[in-house]
Amino acid sequence: MAKQDRKETDKAAKGLKYGFIIFCLLVVGIIGYSVFYMVYSNRFVATLHDAKTGKTVAKVTRQEFGYFFNQVKGQILNNLGYDIDFSAYAETARATALDYVKDFEVQLIKAREKGIKDEKKINDKAEDIYRQYMENFEGYPEDAIEEYTKQALGVNLRQLKAIYRDLALINILMEDYKSEKEAWEKQVKEYYENNIDEFKSSNWRKNAEEAVWVRHILIKTVDEYNNQLSEEEVKEAEQKAKELLKKAREGEDFVKLVAENSEDFGSAAFGGDYIFSKGSGMDETFEAAAFALKEGEISDLVKTDFGYHIIKLEEKIPQGMPVSFRAASEYREYLVEEMTYQSIVDEWAKDYVLKKNAAVYNDFK
């Protein structure tokens, strides 16, 4: 991840405070300096230093760190349940957020070193990210969105815009690396070949077991609480599934059909795909149908407790083998291009040391 230069409002405020503090120091001497140091240092969660020179190159504000911490905290609560004692996981969340924020800061440094200064491009991309965020709250008053943002992300909307501007800058940095197409593709392929073991396991495939990579469309026959729909609604679902099956077998873009129709919302945005081995927890009927297909083949309608599925087999993966380079490039758990870019960021990060301000760092709970 990455960081930003101070916000314009922070710069202005700091300038005003600086003149006032100089005056206070002249009057109260060492006491004034101590007060200044305490207030100033408590604004920052950590400082980033050049590993060779020890020079401070960036400072992590409470807002920046809070943005990452609150997202990590949210992921933990979402995965483990909101009734857990979060104090047992707080240090894990803080440490993870610290890793994210170091990457954030390092990438901002590299973007500036690379001379990325197209303000219009940066601002347009930042506005696009912000617009996508605000679309989640269509119809809600701004004060309610502001309050939610403070609770969920630890920042207000103004601070969120500033962070999104930095994320836009990082996004442009990543795009610049990928724009040198031939060199980038070579680097990605080398990463895949040099880290082949990373592509032998995933959430639904352990220990390089025999597996399949499938895409599927689900038309549900249950409601959001998994209660069976009425007989008429089930018939309508079946009819819709039959129509989609016909389109798929006539050659329509399967990924597009998934995006526009699948009601498996956990996979629809990713092309409806899963890589899984036998006995990994997938529905048994779904599993049997998937393993019976040939590569490129589309199943008949497959009925499970969830509804009607249309399954397309992308690839069979033999035991002990990694997924193909294509799967590594497209499957959401791998995305080898992002993994390659992260390896570049990891190399950059070795040139920097992040020192946390424990008094502020431990405030995040």
C-alpha positions as CSV (number, residue, x, y, z in Angstrom):
1,M,0.0,0.0,0.0
2,A,1.3,3.6,0.2
3,K,1.2,7.1,1.7
4,Q,0.6,10.8,1.0
5,D,2.3,14.2,1.6
6,R,0.4,16.1,4.3
7,K,-3.0,17.4,3.4
8,E,-3.2,21.0,2.4
9,T,-5.2,21.9,5.5
10,D,-2.6,20.2,7.7
11,K,0.2,22.2,6.0
12,A,-1.7,25.5,6.5
13,A,-2.5,24.7,10.2
14,K,1.1,23.6,10.8
15,G,2.4,26.9,9.4
16,L,0.2,28.9,11.7
17,K,1.1,26.8,14.7
18,Y,4.8,27.0,14.0
19,G,4.9,30.8,14.3
20,F,3.0,30.7,17.5
21,I,5.2,28.0,19.0
22,I,8.4,29.9,18.2
23,F,6.9,32.8,20.2
24,C,6.0,30.5,23.0
25,L,9.4,29.0,23.1
26,L,11.0,32.4,23.5
27,V,8.7,33.1,26.4
28,V,8.6,29.8,28.3
29,G,11.8,28.0,27.1
30,I,12.2,24.4,27.8
31,I,8.6,23.9,29.2
32,G,7.2,25.3,25.9
33,Y,9.4,22.9,23.9
34,S,8.3,19.9,25.9
35,V,4.6,20.8,25.4
36,F,5.3,21.2,21.6
37,Y,7.1,17.9,21.4
38,M,4.3,16.0,23.1
39,V,1.6,17.5,20.9
40,Y,3.6,17.2,17.7
41,S,4.7,13.6,18.3
42,N,1.3,12.4,19.3
43,R,0.0,13.3,15.8
44,F,2.0,10.4,14.3
45,V,1.7,6.7,14.6
46,A,5.1,5.9,13.0
47,T,7.9,7.4,11.1
48,L,9.6,6.0,8.0
49,H,13.4,6.2,7.7
50,D,16.0,5.6,5.0
51,A,17.7,2.4,6.1
52,K,21.1,3.7,5.1
53,T,21.1,7.2,6.3
54,G,18.5,7.0,9.0
55,K,16.8,10.2,7.6
56,T,13.1,10.5,8.3
57,V,11.4,10.4,4.9
58,A,7.7,10.1,5.9
59,K,5.4,10.4,8.9
60,V,2.3,8.3,9.3
61,T,-0.6,10.2,10.7
62,R,-3.4,8.8,12.9
63,Q,-5.8,9.2,10.0
64,E,-3.6,7.2,7.6
65,F,-2.9,4.4,10.0
66,G,-6.6,4.4,11.2
67,Y,-7.8,3.9,7.6
68,F,-5.8,0.7,7.3
69,F,-6.3,-0.5,10.8
70,N,-10.1,-0.1,10.6
71,Q,-10.2,-2.1,7.4
72,V,-8.1,-4.9,8.9
73,K,-10.3,-4.9,12.0
74,G,-13.4,-5.1,9.9
75,Q,-12.0,-8.1,8.0
76,I,-11.2,-9.9,11.2
77,L,-14.7,-9.3,12.7
78,N,-16.4,-10.2,9.4
79,N,-14.5,-13.5,9.3
80,L,-14.6,-14.5,13.0
81,G,-17.9,-12.8,14.1
82,Y,-18.7,-9.5,15.7
83,D,-19.2,-11.0,19.1
84,I,-15.5,-12.0,19.5
85,D,-13.2,-10.4,22.1
86,F,-11.3,-8.2,19.6
87,S,-8.6,-7.4,22.2
88,A,-7.1,-10.8,21.5
89,Y,-6.6,-9.8,17.8
90,A,-5.8,-6.1,18.2
91,E,-2.0,-6.5,18.0
92,T,-2.4,-8.7,14.9
93,A,-4.6,-6.0,13.3
94,R,-2.1,-3.2,14.3
95,A,0.9,-5.1,12.9
96,T,-0.9,-5.9,9.7
97,A,-2.0,-2.3,9.3
98,L,1.6,-1.2,9.9
99,D,2.8,-3.4,7.0
100,Y,0.1,-1.9,4.8
101,V,0.9,1.6,5.7
102,K,4.7,1.0,5.1
103,D,3.9,-0.2,1.6
104,F,1.6,2.8,1.2
105,E,4.3,5.3,2.2
106,V,7.1,3.6,0.1
107,Q,5.0,3.6,-3.0
108,L,4.3,7.3,-2.6
109,I,8.0,8.0,-2.4
110,K,8.6,6.0,-5.5
111,A,5.8,7.8,-7.4
112,R,7.4,11.1,-6.6
113,E,10.8,9.8,-7.5
114,K,9.4,8.7,-10.8
115,G,8.1,12.2,-11.4
116,I,4.4,11.4,-11.6
117,K,2.8,14.9,-11.6
118,D,-0.1,14.8,-13.9
119,E,-2.5,16.6,-11.5
120,K,-5.6,16.2,-13.7
121,K,-5.0,12.4,-14.1
122,I,-4.4,12.0,-10.4
123,N,-7.4,14.1,-9.4
124,D,-9.7,12.4,-12.0
125,K,-8.7,8.9,-10.7
126,A,-9.1,10.0,-7.1
127,E,-12.6,11.4,-7.9
128,D,-13.5,8.1,-9.6
129,I,-12.5,6.1,-6.5
130,Y,-14.4,8.5,-4.2
131,R,-17.5,8.3,-6.5
132,Q,-17.5,4.5,-6.4
133,Y,-17.3,4.7,-2.6
134,M,-20.2,7.2,-2.4
135,E,-22.4,5.1,-4.8
136,N,-22.7,2.5,-2.0
137,F,-24.7,5.1,0.0
138,E,-27.1,6.4,-2.7
139,G,-30.1,8.1,-1.1
140,Y,-28.4,8.5,2.3
141,P,-27.8,12.0,3.7
142,E,-24.2,13.1,3.8
143,D,-24.0,13.5,7.6
144,A,-25.0,9.8,7.9
145,I,-22.3,8.8,5.3
146,E,-19.8,10.9,7.3
147,E,-20.7,9.2,10.5
148,Y,-20.5,5.7,8.9
149,T,-17.1,6.5,7.3
150,K,-15.7,7.6,10.7
151,Q,-16.9,4.4,12.3
152,A,-15.9,2.0,9.5
153,L,-12.7,3.6,8.2
154,G,-11.6,5.9,11.1
155,V,-11.5,9.0,8.9
156,N,-14.0,11.7,7.9
157,L,-14.9,12.3,4.2
158,R,-12.4,15.1,3.7
159,Q,-9.6,12.8,5.0
160,L,-10.9,9.9,2.9
161,K,-10.6,12.1,-0.2
162,A,-7.0,12.9,0.7
163,I,-6.2,9.2,1.1
164,Y,-7.9,8.3,-2.1
165,R,-5.8,10.9,-3.9
166,D,-2.7,9.1,-2.7
167,L,-4.2,5.7,-3.7
168,A,-4.8,7.2,-7.2
169,L,-1.1,8.2,-7.4
170,I,-0.1,4.7,-6.4
171,N,-2.5,3.3,-9.0
172,I,-0.8,5.4,-11.7
173,L,2.6,4.2,-10.5
174,M,1.4,0.6,-11.0
175,E,0.0,1.4,-14.4
176,D,3.3,2.9,-15.4
177,Y,5.1,-0.3,-14.6
178,K,2.6,-2.4,-16.6
179,S,2.6,0.0,-19.6
180,E,6.0,-1.3,-20.7
181,K,4.0,-4.3,-22.0
182,E,6.8,-6.6,-23.2
183,A,9.1,-6.1,-20.2
184,W,6.2,-6.4,-17.8
185,E,4.8,-9.6,-19.3
186,K,8.3,-11.1,-19.1
187,Q,8.6,-10.1,-15.4
188,V,5.2,-11.6,-14.5
189,K,6.0,-14.9,-16.3
190,E,9.3,-15.0,-14.4
191,Y,7.6,-14.5,-11.1
192,Y,5.2,-17.3,-11.8
193,E,8.0,-19.7,-12.8
194,N,10.2,-18.7,-9.9
195,N,7.4,-19.1,-7.3
196,I,5.6,-22.1,-8.7
197,D,4.7,-23.5,-5.2
198,E,2.6,-20.5,-4.5
199,F,0.2,-21.7,-7.2
200,K,-0.4,-25.2,-5.9
201,S,-2.9,-24.3,-3.1
202,S,-5.8,-22.1,-2.6
203,N,-8.8,-21.8,-0.2
204,W,-10.6,-24.8,-1.7
205,R,-7.5,-26.8,-2.7
206,K,-5.0,-27.9,-0.1
207,N,-1.6,-29.7,-0.5
208,A,-1.7,-29.6,-4.3
209,E,-4.6,-32.1,-4.6
210,E,-6.2,-32.9,-7.9
211,A,-8.6,-30.0,-8.6
212,V,-10.8,-28.3,-11.1
213,W,-11.1,-24.6,-12.2
214,V,-14.7,-23.9,-13.0
215,R,-17.0,-20.9,-13.7
216,H,-20.6,-21.1,-12.9
217,I,-23.9,-19.2,-13.0
218,L,-26.4,-19.7,-10.1
219,I,-30.1,-18.9,-10.3
220,K,-31.3,-19.3,-6.7
221,T,-34.3,-21.2,-5.5
222,V,-33.9,-20.0,-1.9
223,D,-34.3,-16.5,-0.3
224,E,-31.6,-14.6,1.5
225,Y,-32.2,-16.7,4.6
226,N,-32.0,-20.0,2.6
227,N,-35.7,-20.6,2.8
228,Q,-37.2,-22.4,-0.2
229,L,-39.0,-20.1,-2.7
230,S,-42.6,-20.8,-3.7
231,E,-43.3,-23.5,-6.3
232,E,-44.1,-20.8,-8.9
233,E,-40.8,-18.9,-8.2
234,V,-38.8,-22.1,-8.5
235,K,-40.3,-22.7,-11.9
236,E,-39.4,-19.2,-13.0
237,A,-35.9,-19.8,-11.7
238,E,-35.6,-23.0,-13.7
239,Q,-36.9,-21.3,-16.9
240,K,-34.4,-18.5,-16.5
241,A,-31.6,-21.0,-16.0
242,K,-32.6,-22.9,-19.1
243,E,-32.6,-19.7,-21.2
244,L,-29.1,-18.9,-19.9
245,L,-27.8,-22.4,-20.6
246,K,-29.0,-22.0,-24.2
247,K,-27.2,-18.7,-24.6
248,A,-24.0,-20.2,-23.0
249,R,-24.0,-23.2,-25.4
250,E,-24.6,-20.9,-28.4
251,G,-21.3,-19.3,-27.6
252,E,-22.2,-16.1,-25.7
253,D,-19.5,-14.8,-23.4
254,F,-19.8,-16.9,-20.3
255,V,-18.1,-14.4,-18.0
256,K,-20.5,-11.7,-19.2
257,L,-23.5,-14.0,-18.6
258,V,-22.1,-14.6,-15.1
259,A,-21.7,-10.9,-14.3
260,E,-25.2,-10.1,-15.6
261,N,-27.2,-13.0,-14.1
262,S,-25.5,-15.1,-11.4
263,E,-26.9,-14.9,-8.0
264,D,-23.8,-16.3,-6.3
265,F,-22.7,-12.8,-5.3
266,G,-19.5,-14.1,-3.7
267,S,-18.1,-15.1,-7.2
268,A,-20.2,-13.2,-9.8
269,A,-17.9,-10.2,-9.8
270,F,-14.9,-12.5,-10.4
271,G,-16.3,-14.4,-13.4
272,G,-18.1,-16.9,-11.2
273,D,-15.0,-19.1,-10.7
274,Y,-13.8,-21.5,-8.1
275,I,-10.7,-23.7,-8.0
276,F,-11.4,-26.7,-5.7
277,S,-10.5,-30.3,-4.9
278,K,-12.7,-33.2,-4.0
279,G,-14.0,-33.1,-0.4
280,S,-13.0,-29.5,0.1
281,G,-16.4,-28.4,1.3
282,M,-18.1,-27.7,-2.0
283,D,-21.7,-29.0,-2.5
284,E,-21.4,-32.7,-3.4
285,T,-23.7,-32.5,-6.4
286,F,-21.9,-29.5,-7.7
287,E,-18.5,-31.2,-7.1
288,A,-19.6,-34.4,-8.9
289,A,-20.9,-32.4,-11.9
290,A,-17.8,-30.3,-12.2
291,F,-15.3,-33.2,-12.1
292,A,-17.3,-35.1,-14.7
293,L,-16.9,-32.3,-17.3
294,K,-14.2,-32.1,-20.0
295,E,-12.2,-28.9,-20.4
296,G,-14.3,-26.2,-22.1
297,E,-17.5,-28.2,-21.6
298,I,-20.7,-26.7,-20.2
299,S,-22.9,-28.8,-17.9
300,D,-26.6,-29.4,-18.1
301,L,-28.6,-27.6,-15.3
302,V,-27.2,-28.8,-11.9
303,K,-29.7,-28.6,-9.1
304,T,-28.5,-28.1,-5.5
305,D,-30.1,-26.9,-2.3
306,F,-29.1,-23.3,-3.5
307,G,-30.7,-23.4,-6.9
308,Y,-29.8,-24.1,-10.5
309,H,-26.2,-24.0,-11.6
310,I,-24.7,-23.8,-15.1
311,I,-21.0,-25.0,-14.8
312,K,-18.2,-24.5,-17.3
313,L,-15.0,-26.4,-16.8
314,E,-12.0,-24.2,-17.5
315,E,-9.2,-26.5,-16.6
316,K,-8.4,-29.8,-14.7
317,I,-5.4,-29.5,-12.5
318,P,-3.5,-32.8,-11.8
319,Q,-2.4,-33.7,-8.3
320,G,0.9,-32.1,-7.4
321,M,0.8,-29.6,-10.2
322,P,0.4,-25.8,-10.0
323,V,-2.5,-24.0,-11.7
324,S,-1.7,-22.9,-15.3
325,F,-0.3,-19.5,-15.9
326,R,-3.7,-18.5,-17.3
327,A,-5.4,-19.5,-14.1
328,A,-2.7,-17.7,-12.1
329,S,-3.5,-14.6,-14.1
330,E,-7.3,-14.7,-13.9
331,Y,-8.3,-16.5,-10.7
332,R,-9.0,-14.1,-7.9
333,E,-6.9,-15.8,-5.2
334,Y,-3.8,-15.5,-7.3
335,L,-3.8,-12.6,-9.8
336,V,-0.1,-13.1,-10.6
337,E,0.3,-9.5,-11.9
338,E,-0.6,-8.1,-8.5
339,M,1.6,-10.6,-6.8
340,T,4.5,-9.6,-9.2
341,Y,3.9,-5.9,-8.4
342,Q,3.8,-6.6,-4.7
343,S,7.2,-8.4,-4.9
344,I,8.6,-5.2,-6.4
345,V,7.1,-3.2,-3.5
346,D,8.6,-5.7,-1.1
347,E,12.1,-5.0,-2.6
348,W,11.6,-1.2,-2.3
349,A,10.5,-1.6,1.3
350,K,13.8,-3.2,2.2
351,D,15.4,0.2,1.8
352,Y,13.3,1.7,4.6
353,V,12.7,1.2,8.3
354,L,9.4,2.0,9.9
355,K,9.6,3.0,13.6
356,K,6.3,3.1,15.5
357,N,5.3,5.6,18.1
358,A,4.1,3.0,20.7
359,A,2.1,5.5,22.7
360,V,-0.1,6.3,19.7
361,Y,0.1,2.9,18.0
362,N,-1.3,1.2,21.0
363,D,-4.3,3.6,21.1
364,F,-5.8,1.6,18.2
365,K,-8.0,-1.0,19.7
